[in-house]
Amino acid sequence: MPQEAREQALRELDRMEKMSPQSAEYPVIKTYLDWLVDLPWNKISDDNLEIAHARQVLDEDHYDLQEVKDRIIEYLAVRKMVKEREGQAAEQGDGAQAGQGEAMGTILCFVGPPGLARPPWASRSPGPWAASSRA
């Protein structure tokens, strides 16, 4: 776990230790700490930028939500295009452009009213939209 995340986790743990387990905030902090501990901080995975595969996975695992699925496909298509252009620039010996379009640890944020079940978007592993690196 990175130092900044560790410090935040320790601050939250200290807060949790000082409050009653019956407090309304106690389970929220506990869930947050569990989430922090479960994150694969040092795991790096390869991106799967195959659009057809991503569309298949999204259609199989998620009913409706077409706008969200279209946004994910759009994001993957742009990432794939940037990666291909970087490969072409590297082949042509243009080192100035190589590596400039890669976003480190990109996060897609899905927001909406409560009850829309946003967590399943991120919980499928390995997903075609999984981040390729973590700090």
C-alpha positions, 0 to 999 in steps of 0.5 A: 500500500502506498504511504499516502493510502497507509496514512489515511487508513491509519487515520481512519482506524484511529477514528474507528477505535475511538467510536462506539461500534453502535455509531452510524459511521462505524460500519462505513469506516470498517467497509472503507478500511476493508476495501483499502486492504483488499485492493491489489496495490502492487498488481499490474495487469495488461490491458485488453483493448479488444472492442468486440470482447469488451462489448460481449462481456458488457452485454453478457454481464450487464442488462440495459445501461446502454449509455454506460456501456457505450462510454466504456467502449468509447474509452477503450477505442480511444485507448486502443487508437492511442496505443496503435499510434504510439506503436507507429511513432516508435516504428518510424523512430519518432521518440518524441511522441512515444509514451505521451498518450498513455494514461497511468491509473485511469479511473472511469467514474460512474455516478448516479442516484442510490440503488443503481448498483454501480459496484458490479462495473468494477468488481468483475475481474479481470475486466477489459477496463481494468487499470493497467497500473497502480502507484 
